[in-house]
């Protein structure tokens, strides 16, 4: 779970490239939990240089080994997100 706001710049990163899951087929799910989050407030999801604007309670599935980050937030609100990794079949 993560809580981000305009005062916390996110870093572009990759997950599971150097750990025990590096050879597993995996996907990651990420969702915005704020029921009132507005797209114009920023805080979308950048994956492989493409920005995805998630609506409240949307989830996106992605490859966590490809560089990704949260887009900048432009308002003084907290964006709450949940993400978790799953083995793919």
C-alpha positions as CSV (number, residue, x, y, z in Angstrom):
1,X,0.0,0.0,0.0
2,X,1.3,3.5,-0.8
3,X,0.3,7.0,0.1
4,X,1.7,9.7,-2.1
5,X,1.1,13.4,-2.5
6,X,2.6,16.4,-4.3
7,X,5.5,16.5,-1.8
8,X,6.7,13.0,-2.6
9,X,8.3,12.6,-6.0
10,X,8.2,9.0,-7.1
11,X,11.3,7.3,-8.7
12,X,11.3,5.3,-11.9
13,X,12.1,1.7,-10.9
14,X,11.7,-2.0,-11.7
15,X,10.6,-4.7,-9.3
16,X,11.9,-8.2,-8.9
17,X,14.9,-7.9,-11.2
18,X,17.4,-9.1,-8.6
19,X,15.4,-11.2,-6.2
20,X,14.1,-14.8,-5.9
21,X,11.3,-14.0,-8.4
22,X,13.5,-12.8,-11.2
23,X,13.0,-16.0,-13.2
24,X,9.3,-16.3,-12.5
25,X,6.5,-15.3,-14.8
26,X,4.8,-12.6,-12.8
27,X,2.4,-9.7,-13.1
28,X,1.6,-6.9,-10.8
29,X,-1.8,-5.3,-10.0
30,X,-2.1,-1.6,-9.0
31,X,-5.2,0.2,-8.0
32,X,-6.2,3.6,-6.8
33,X,-8.4,3.3,-3.6
34,X,-9.5,6.9,-3.3
35,X,-13.2,7.1,-4.2
36,X,-13.0,10.8,-5.0
37,X,-9.7,10.9,-7.0
38,X,-9.8,13.2,-10.0
39,X,-7.7,12.6,-13.1
40,X,-6.7,16.3,-13.3
41,X,-5.0,15.9,-9.9
42,X,-2.3,13.7,-11.5
43,X,-1.0,10.6,-9.7
44,X,-1.6,8.3,-12.7
45,X,0.7,5.4,-13.5
46,X,3.6,5.6,-15.9
47,X,4.7,2.2,-17.4
48,X,7.2,1.9,-20.3
49,X,6.8,5.7,-20.8
50,X,3.0,5.6,-21.2
51,X,0.8,7.3,-18.7
52,X,-2.3,5.6,-17.6
53,X,-4.9,7.7,-15.8
54,X,-6.7,5.4,-13.3
55,X,-10.1,6.3,-12.1
56,X,-11.1,5.6,-8.5
57,X,-11.1,1.9,-7.8
58,X,-9.6,1.0,-11.2
59,X,-6.8,-1.6,-11.3
60,X,-4.2,-2.1,-13.9
61,X,-2.1,-5.3,-14.6
62,X,1.5,-4.8,-15.7
63,X,4.9,-6.3,-16.0
64,X,6.8,-5.0,-12.9
65,X,10.2,-5.6,-14.5
66,X,9.5,-2.8,-17.0
67,X,10.4,0.7,-15.7
68,X,7.4,2.4,-14.0
69,X,6.5,5.1,-11.5
70,X,3.6,7.1,-10.2
71,X,2.9,10.3,-12.2
72,X,3.3,13.6,-10.3
73,X,0.4,14.7,-8.1
74,X,-0.5,18.4,-8.5
75,X,-2.8,18.9,-5.5
76,X,-2.5,18.8,-1.7
77,X,-4.3,15.5,-1.3
78,X,-3.1,12.0,-0.5
79,X,-3.5,9.4,-3.2
80,X,-3.8,5.9,-1.7
81,X,-2.9,2.9,-3.9
82,X,-2.6,-0.8,-3.4
83,X,-0.3,-3.0,-5.4
84,X,0.6,-6.7,-5.3
85,X,2.6,-9.2,-7.3
86,X,1.1,-12.5,-8.6
87,X,2.6,-15.4,-10.5
88,X,1.3,-15.6,-14.0
89,X,0.3,-18.8,-15.7
